[in-house]
Amino acid sequence: MPTRHNEPYHDSKNPQGVEVMIRTVRSLGANWRTVLLVLVGLSLICAPISWIDDGVTPSWIVYPLVLLIGFWLMWRGRGTLYFSITATIFLLVHLPFSWAALAGDQSPQGPDHPFNPVQWLITLFVVPLLTAIVAFLAWREARRHPAVAPQRAAT
């Protein structure tokens, strides 16, 4: 048994079993990345929904492009913190619309603009909030447990 919390447990009878367990625990962080990719995909699907309901808006042109850049960063092994920052900025910019969806009866832009409270709550508040949280968790997990490089089999 380890004497301190941060010391690894070494089993002299089964050292490979411990290594397998460590790799398994480290791979659990990949689940946050998977959830993050699903949420980003959902955000990309929200764009055409917004275009149909509210018309083409600058936010739903720029945000999907920024998310696609994030996909490229994820493909290169980075991007989780980028998604968190991007989703947080998107959320903050659209807080007046989220607040109007909760407490108002018209668009913050005026009564002559579209007002879709349920769609706004989902696409402008819930999805970006979840994206920001999950992206931060994925980034934190990646920093705590860096990816283990594959090792060649002993011959």
C-alpha positions as CSV (number, residue, x, y, z in Angstrom):
1,M,0.0,0.0,0.0
2,P,1.3,3.5,-0.7
3,T,2.5,5.5,2.3
4,R,1.5,8.8,0.8
5,H,-1.5,9.9,-1.2
6,N,0.5,10.8,-4.3
7,E,2.7,7.7,-4.4
8,P,1.7,5.0,-6.8
9,Y,0.8,1.6,-5.6
10,H,3.3,-1.0,-6.8
11,D,2.3,-4.6,-6.7
12,S,5.3,-6.8,-7.1
13,K,3.1,-9.7,-8.1
14,N,1.3,-7.9,-10.9
15,P,3.1,-4.8,-12.1
16,Q,1.4,-4.9,-15.5
17,G,-2.0,-4.9,-13.9
18,V,-1.2,-1.6,-12.2
19,E,-0.1,-0.1,-15.5
20,V,-3.3,-1.2,-17.2
21,M,-5.3,0.4,-14.4
22,I,-3.4,3.6,-14.7
23,R,-4.0,3.7,-18.5
24,T,-7.7,3.0,-17.9
25,V,-8.1,5.8,-15.4
26,R,-6.2,8.3,-17.7
27,S,-8.4,7.4,-20.6
28,L,-11.5,8.3,-18.7
29,G,-10.6,12.0,-19.5
30,A,-11.3,11.2,-23.1
31,N,-15.0,10.9,-22.2
32,W,-15.1,14.7,-21.5
33,R,-13.6,15.3,-24.9
34,T,-16.3,13.1,-26.5
35,V,-19.1,14.9,-24.6
36,L,-17.5,18.2,-25.7
37,L,-17.4,17.2,-29.4
38,V,-21.1,16.2,-29.2
39,L,-22.0,19.6,-27.6
40,V,-20.0,21.4,-30.3
41,G,-21.8,19.4,-33.0
42,L,-25.1,20.3,-31.3
43,S,-24.0,24.0,-31.4
44,L,-23.3,23.7,-35.1
45,I,-26.8,22.2,-35.6
46,C,-28.3,25.2,-33.7
47,A,-27.0,27.6,-36.4
48,P,-29.4,26.5,-39.2
49,I,-32.3,26.3,-36.7
50,S,-31.6,29.9,-35.7
51,W,-31.4,30.9,-39.4
52,I,-34.8,29.4,-40.0
53,D,-36.5,31.0,-36.9
54,D,-34.7,34.3,-36.6
55,G,-33.1,34.8,-40.0
56,V,-29.3,35.0,-40.6
57,T,-27.6,36.8,-37.8
58,P,-23.9,37.7,-37.4
59,S,-23.6,35.6,-34.2
60,W,-24.7,32.4,-36.0
61,I,-22.3,33.1,-38.9
62,V,-19.2,33.8,-36.7
63,Y,-19.8,31.3,-33.9
64,P,-20.0,28.2,-36.2
65,L,-16.8,29.3,-38.0
66,V,-15.0,29.8,-34.6
67,L,-16.3,26.3,-33.6
68,L,-14.9,24.8,-36.8
69,I,-11.5,26.3,-35.9
70,G,-11.9,24.6,-32.5
71,F,-12.4,21.3,-34.3
72,W,-9.2,21.8,-36.2
73,L,-7.4,22.6,-32.9
74,M,-8.9,19.4,-31.3
75,W,-7.7,17.4,-34.2
76,R,-4.2,18.7,-33.5
77,G,-4.5,17.7,-29.9
78,R,-5.5,21.1,-28.4
79,G,-8.7,23.2,-28.3
80,T,-10.5,22.2,-25.1
81,L,-9.8,25.5,-23.3
82,Y,-10.4,27.3,-26.6
83,F,-14.0,25.9,-26.7
84,S,-14.5,26.9,-23.1
85,I,-13.5,30.5,-23.7
86,T,-15.4,30.7,-27.0
87,A,-18.6,29.3,-25.5
88,T,-18.3,31.6,-22.5
89,I,-18.0,34.7,-24.7
90,F,-20.9,33.6,-26.8
91,L,-23.0,33.0,-23.7
92,L,-22.1,36.5,-22.3
93,V,-22.9,38.2,-25.5
94,H,-26.3,36.6,-25.7
95,L,-27.3,37.1,-22.0
96,P,-29.8,39.8,-22.9
97,F,-31.6,37.3,-25.2
98,S,-31.5,34.6,-22.5
99,W,-32.9,37.0,-20.0
100,A,-35.6,38.1,-22.4
101,A,-36.5,34.5,-23.0
102,L,-36.9,34.0,-19.2
103,A,-38.5,37.2,-18.1
104,G,-39.5,39.2,-21.1
105,D,-42.2,39.2,-23.6
106,Q,-40.3,40.6,-26.6
107,S,-36.8,40.6,-28.2
108,P,-34.2,42.9,-26.7
109,Q,-33.9,44.4,-30.2
110,G,-37.5,45.6,-30.1
111,P,-41.1,44.3,-30.6
112,D,-40.7,44.1,-34.4
113,H,-37.9,41.4,-34.2
114,P,-38.5,37.7,-33.8
115,F,-39.0,36.4,-30.3
116,N,-38.4,32.7,-29.7
117,P,-37.9,32.1,-26.0
118,V,-37.6,28.3,-26.0
119,Q,-35.2,28.3,-28.9
120,W,-33.1,31.1,-27.3
121,L,-32.9,29.3,-24.0
122,I,-31.6,26.2,-25.6
123,T,-29.3,27.6,-28.3
124,L,-28.1,30.8,-26.6
125,F,-27.9,29.7,-23.0
126,V,-28.1,25.9,-22.2
127,V,-25.9,24.5,-25.0
128,P,-23.1,27.2,-24.7
129,L,-23.2,26.9,-20.9
130,L,-22.8,23.1,-21.0
131,T,-20.1,23.5,-23.7
132,A,-18.1,25.9,-21.6
133,I,-18.4,23.7,-18.5
134,V,-17.5,20.4,-20.3
135,A,-14.7,22.1,-22.2
136,F,-13.2,23.3,-19.0
137,L,-13.5,19.9,-17.4
138,A,-11.9,18.2,-20.4
139,W,-9.0,20.8,-20.3
140,R,-8.6,20.3,-16.6
141,E,-8.5,16.5,-17.0
142,A,-6.0,16.7,-19.8
143,R,-3.7,18.9,-17.6
144,R,-4.0,16.5,-14.7
145,H,-3.4,13.4,-16.7
146,P,-1.4,14.0,-19.8
147,A,-1.9,11.5,-22.6
148,V,0.2,8.4,-22.2
149,A,2.4,7.7,-25.3
150,P,1.9,4.3,-26.7
151,Q,4.6,1.9,-25.8
152,R,6.1,-0.8,-28.0
153,A,5.6,-4.4,-26.9
154,A,8.7,-5.9,-25.3
155,T,10.3,-8.5,-27.5
